[in-house]
Amino acid sequence: MWMFDRTNLTGNEICFVGAGEADLQYYKRGSSWNWSGATRSFYAGYEYGYFWIPFACTTNFPALALQGAVSDSCILDSVSLTLSD
């Protein structure tokens, strides 16, 4: 999974590999921000999974999903990412 904080796969980038859950607040983005609520585009690669906000929403994505401009509020404001093999 490649995630970007700008549309069209640009800006700061973070990559996740393998099954598991990532709490995005613990991953730095730039010098003072984190990845919680920062995803604006992504490419899922060979894994599928979902973005979620606890007690609010979940958005699933298939393997090889390419989202050049995120418009889903559950992804835009997500605090967690779960990947499956």
C-alpha positions in Angstrom: 0.0 0.0 0.0 1.3 3.4 -1.0 -0.4 6.4 0.5 0.1 10.0 -0.3 -1.0 13.3 1.4 -1.8 15.0 -2.0 -3.9 13.9 -4.9 -2.6 12.1 -8.0 -0.1 10.0 -6.0 2.0 13.1 -5.0 3.2 14.7 -1.8 4.5 12.9 1.2 4.4 9.1 0.8 4.2 6.2 3.2 4.3 2.5 2.3 2.9 -0.5 4.2 3.5 -4.1 3.4 2.0 -7.3 4.8 -1.2 -8.1 6.7 -1.9 -6.1 9.8 -3.4 -2.9 11.3 -1.6 0.4 11.4 -2.7 3.2 13.7 -1.9 6.2 11.5 -1.3 8.6 14.3 2.0 6.8 15.1 3.5 7.3 11.6 5.3 10.7 11.0 4.4 12.8 7.9 6.9 15.5 7.4 8.5 17.1 10.4 5.6 17.7 12.7 2.4 15.9 11.4 1.2 12.3 11.3 -0.8 10.2 8.8 -4.1 10.3 10.8 -6.6 12.1 8.5 -4.0 12.8 5.8 -4.7 10.3 3.0 -5.6 12.1 -0.3 -4.6 9.3 -2.8 -3.3 5.8 -2.7 -2.4 2.6 -4.6 -3.2 -0.6 -2.8 -0.7 -2.9 -4.5 -1.3 -6.6 -4.1 -3.1 -6.4 -0.8 -6.7 -5.5 0.0 -8.1 -4.1 3.2 -9.9 -1.1 4.6 -9.5 2.4 6.0 -11.6 3.1 9.2 -12.6 5.6 11.8 -13.5 3.8 15.1 -17.3 3.8 15.8 -17.9 5.9 12.7 -17.2 4.2 9.3 -15.2 1.7 7.2 -14.2 1.9 3.6 -13.0 -1.3 1.9 -10.7 -1.4 -1.1 -9.6 -4.3 -3.3 -6.1 -5.4 -4.3 -4.6 -3.2 -7.0 -7.1 -0.3 -6.2 -5.8 3.0 -7.5 -7.4 6.2 -6.1 -5.9 9.3 -7.6 -8.1 11.7 -5.7 -9.9 10.5 -2.5 -13.4 11.8 -2.0 -14.7 9.3 0.6 -14.8 11.0 4.0 -14.0 7.8 5.8 -10.7 7.6 3.9 -10.0 11.3 4.1 -10.4 11.3 7.9 -9.2 7.7 8.6 -7.1 7.0 11.7 -6.4 3.4 10.9 -5.5 1.1 8.0 -5.9 -2.6 7.9 -4.3 -4.8 5.2 -4.9 -8.5 4.3 -2.8 -10.8 2.1 
